[in-house]
Amino acid sequence: MSGRAQLMWDEAVTGYDFGPDHPMDPVRLKLTRSLVSAFGLDREVDVVSAKPAGESTLRLVHRQDYVAAVKAASADPKGAAGEYGLGTVDDPAFAGMHEVSALIAGQSVGAAEAVWRGDALHAVNFAGGLHHAMPGGASGFCIYNDASIAIARLLELGAERVAYVDVDVHHGDGVQAAFWEDPRVLTVSLHEHPRTLFPQTGWPEETGAEGAEGSAVNVALPAGTGDAGWLRAFHAVVPEVIADFRPQVLVTQHGADTHFEDPLAHLAVSLDAQRAVQVALHDLAHEYADGRWVALGGGGYAVVDVVPRSWTHLVAIAAGREIAPDSVIPEEWRQEVFARTRQLAPARMTDGRWPVGWASWDAGYDPADRVDQAVLAARRAVFPLRGMLA
């Protein structure tokens, strides 16, 4: 197995563009890619462009009629089929939508293939992580569910246990739905509580279908949860279920919209805590999956201050060349940010909260604390189904 990491990148993924007033501004991808280069990480990874996912690959997850509807909307955006979630406020149709969505999916499939075959130890596609798309419809800014397609491809290649961990602020509903009945896939989602945020799913009681009980894990955190609570909840659930499942591959989704600056959600997590979870997931891949790690992007709508820094840390961790949180951001990147957005760029790779402290679950819990209540609900719902002590 190669010790090198792969960065999946094709400039054309920036064509995933719902329009100038949509929060998912593709400038976040452009700025991330240029910040990765500004830190010299291109020398530490193999930058690879995979081919777009073909129809047979898309149909590992998506229905034939839905793929046909996306193709039709791509050719004629004004005629988009609303019954498939296309042409909506969240998912406006645009010319070339099928082609660029298939390209993004192809990068995630390429990442999965490289890691499974041993061409790379880790692979990152920060343009991916479009976890809301359903087998028969678009949802939540997501047309094709590249994460699910990559996992389905791993199963097709012979993987028997794939773990998916999603730390986006929104529930990873599309991936959970795709593998709801499949005990070969463990889906774990740490997200804001469905009472207060789209897609209003991800309750702890959602644990998998009959025959796959305990294969879906949901930690639904109260609005306002900050660094200490977020990290406490992560470490109280994720390492134990990963240790029990012992995946052959770890696929992770790193939506940056948990951040306190994000305009679309209500958690209060810092860049430094996001980096800490990236490190933890990298370590879990090495501990339980022989290092096989596919890392994807996801949400994130503070497109200058947060997303590029968070995902550049992710690439650096995958490359084995972590960027110190107090590192000064290269001036050429800050100038590019201003030229593209007329916004002032951050100066360092930290929010000033490193190292981030959190209390271990092993030390006991407070039944009156809302974060601890969320952790308890998740553990009590899933752990007994897996033969684990809650």
N, C-alpha and C positions, 0 to 999 in steps of 0.2 A: 504493500500500500504506500502510495506517495504521502510524504509528510507535508506537502504543499497544500495550501488552501486555494480554492477557486472562487473568484468573484465573477458572478454571472452578470454580464452587461452588454447591452446593445443600445446604442443611442436612440434607436427608434422607439424604445419603451416610453420615452417622454411624450410620445404622441397619444398616450392614454390621458385624454384631456376633455373633460366635460364642459369646458367653456370658462370664460373669464370671471364669472360670478360664483363658480363652484368652489367649495372649500378644499377640494383635493387638487391643489395646484401642482402641476408637474414640475414646477421650479424646485420643489423639495427633492426630486430625484436628481436634477441637474446639479444642485448645490451639494448634495451628498457626494455625488461622483467626483466633483472637483475638489471637495475637502479631502476625500480619500487620497487623491493625487497630491494635494498640497502637503500632506504628511508623509509622502514618499511610500505609501503602502503598495503602489503598483509594482514595486520591486520585490515585495514580500508575498504576493499572490499571483496566480495565473489568471489573467483576465480573459474570460471565455464568453463567446456568444453562441448560444444554442439555437437550433432551428425552431420555428413556431410549432406548437402542438398541432398535429393533424387531427382530422375529424375522429379517427378511431381512438386516439388518445383522449380527446375531449370527452368522448362518449364512455370512457371508463367511469365518469361521474355524471355527466350531463345527458339529458334525454335528447334524442335525435331531433324532436320537434323544436326544442329550445335552441339548439345550435342553428337550426334552419332559420328560426326567428331572428337570432343575432345577426346572421349573415344578411338577411333581408333588410334589417334596420341599418346595417353597416352600409349597404348599397343605396338605401333610400331612407334617411333618418326621419323624414316627415311622416313616413308610413309606419313608424315603430309600433309594435304590438304591445299595448298596455297590459294585456293579460299576462305577459311574460315579465312584467316589471321594467320594460324598456320604454323610454320616452317620458319618464317620470321626473319629478324635481330632483330626486336622489340620483337617478341613473338616466340622464338625458342621452338620447341617441345621437351619435355623431358619425360622420363619414370615416370609414376605416376602422370602426370599433371592433369588429370581429378580428381583423388582422392583428391589431396591436394587443388585444386581449389574449389571443392565441400565442403571440410572441412572449408575453409575460409568463403565461402558463408553460411555454416551452423552456424558459429559463429555469423554472422551478423543477420541471421534469429532468432537465439536463443536470441540475445540481444533484438530484436524487440518484440518477444513474451514475454519476461520477463517484459519489460517496459509496454506493453499493458495490460498484465494480472495483473500487480501490484506486481509481485514478486520482482521487483527492481524499484527504482525511476529513476536511470540512469544506462546505460550499455555502456561499451567501448569495441570495437574490433579494436585495432590499426593495426592488420594484414589486415583489410578490407579497404574499400574505393577504390576498383578497378573499377573506374567510367567510363573507356573508352570502356569496352566491350559492343558490340552491340547485339541485339537479334540474329543475324545470323553470328557473326564473332568476333574474337579476335582483339584487338587494343591497342596500347600504353601500353604494359606490362600487360594487363588485359585479363584474359581468361573468367571468369564468373563475371558478374556485381553484386557483393554481395549487394551493396547499393540499386540497383533497386529491387533485389529479396526481400530484407528485407522490402522495402516499399510496394511491391506487397503483401507480406504476411500480413502486417498491414491492407491493404485494404480487404484482404480475411477474416481477423478476425473481420471486421466491422468498421474500421476507415473510417471516411468520409472526413477528412481533414488532410493531412500529408504535412508538409513543409520540404524541403530539402535545406540546405545551404552548399555550396561547396566553400572553400577558398583555395583550391589547386591552384598552379600557372597556371595549365592547365584547360581549360574549361571542365566542367562536362558533356560532350556531350552524353555519353551513358545513363545517368540518364534522361537528358532532352529528348532524343529520345524515351525512354521507356514510358514516360508519356506526350508526346507532345499533345496528344488528350484528356487527362484526367484532367478535372478541379478540381478533388479531390486532386491533387498533385501540390503544388507550388514548382518549382525548381528555386533556386537562385544561380548564380555562379559569383564569384568575381575572375578575372583571368587576366593574361597578354593578351594584345591585339592579336587577331588572325592574324594580319599582320606579327607578329614577332615570333609566337610560335605555335607548334602543339597543337590541331588538326585543326587549321585554321577555327574554328567555335566559336560561342559565341558572335556574333555581337549583339548590343543592339536591332536591329530590329527583332531578333528571340524572339517572344513573345508568341508562342503557336498556335495550330491549331484552325480552326473555331470551335466554341463551347467551346474552352478553352483559349480564348484570355486573355492575361495578366497573364497566369499561368507559363510562363517562363520569368525569369528576368536575364539579363546579363550585368555585369559591366566590360567592357573591358579596362584595365588600360595600360597606355604607359609603355614600357620598361624603367627601371630605377626608377620606383616609389618606394619610401622608406616608412619608418614608418608613418610619418605624413600624407602623401597622401593616403596610404593604409587604415589607420584607419578612415580618413575623409570620404573616399569613402564608406567604410563599414557602418559607422554610418549614412551616408546621404541616404542610400537606404534600408538596411536590416531591421532595427527595424520598419520602417513604413510599409513595405509590410507584415511583420510578424504580426504586430498589426492589419492590415486590414484583413488578411486571418484567423487569430485566429486558428492555428492548434491544433489538439488534441495530436499530437506527433511531436517533432522536431528531424529530422535526420540530422546530420552534418558530413561533410568530412573535415579532417584536414591535407591535404597534406602539408608537411613541406618544399616543394620546392620553396616557395616564398622567402626563405632566401637568403641573399646576398652571402653566400658561395656556394649555390647550383650550380653544374656544368652544368645543363641542361636548365637553364632559365635565365631571365634577370631582375627580380625584385630585390629590395635591402632592404628587410624586415628583421628585427632582431627577435631573439628568444623572446625578450620582447614584441614586438608587436604581435607575434603569441599568446603568453600567454594572452595578453589583449583581443584578439578576442575570445579565448576560454572562458574566464570569461564572456564576453558579451553574447555569445551564451548560456552558462549555465543560465545566468540571464533571457534571453528571453524565455527559456524553462519554467522557473518558472513563468514568468509573463503571458504567453499566453497559455501554454500547460500543466498546472498543474504539471510542473516539469518533464514530460515524455521526456526523452532525450536519444537518441541513438547516440553515437559519434564514428566515424570511423577514421582510418588512411588515407593513400593515398600515394601520391608521396613523394619524399625526398631522395636525393642522396648524401648529405653530411652525410654519414652513421655513423660517429663517433661524429663529433662536434655538429650536429644539431638534427637529428631525435630522438635519445634517450632522449635528454633533453626536446624537444618539447612535445613528447607524454607522458613522465613522468609527466610533468606539467598537461597535459590533464587528465590523470588518477587521479592525486591528486585533481584537481578541481571537478571531478565527485564524488570523495570520500568524498568531504567536508573537506578536509585537505590540503589546498593550501600550496605549497612550496614557501617560500619567495625567490624572485629572487636572492638575494645575498647569498643564502645558499651554503655552501661548499659541493662539491660532495664527497661522501665517498671514502676513499682511496682504499678500496677493489675493487670498480668498476673501478677505474682508472687503477689498476693493471690488471684487467681482460681485459680491452680494449687493453692494450699494449700486453698482452699475445696472444690475438686473432688476432690483426691487425698490431702490431708493430708501431702503431701510439700513440702519446701522447694525452691523454684525456683532455678535458676542466676541469677547476678547480671549477667553480661555475655554478649555474643555471641561468645565465644571460649573456647577451652580453654587459652589462654596460650601457644600455639605459633606465633603469626603473627609474621613471615612464615615459612612452612615451607620449609626448604631441601631440595634434592634434587640429585643428580648427573646430568648429561645423559649419555645413551647415546653421544653422539658422542665423548665423551672416552675411550671404551673400556670394556671390561667385565671382570669377574672370573669366570672359568669355574668357580671353586669356590664362588661366592656363590649361595645358593638362589634369591633373587629374580632374579638375572641368568640362572640356568638356566631359570627359568620364561619370562622374556622371550625368550631364545634359542629355546626350544622353540616358542613361538608364531610368532616371525618365520620360523624354518626351515620350519614346517609350511605357512604361508600365503603368505609373500611371493613365493616362486618361482612359485606357482600364479597369482599376479597379475602376473607379469613384473617383480617388484621384487627388489632385492638384499637378501638376508637379513643 
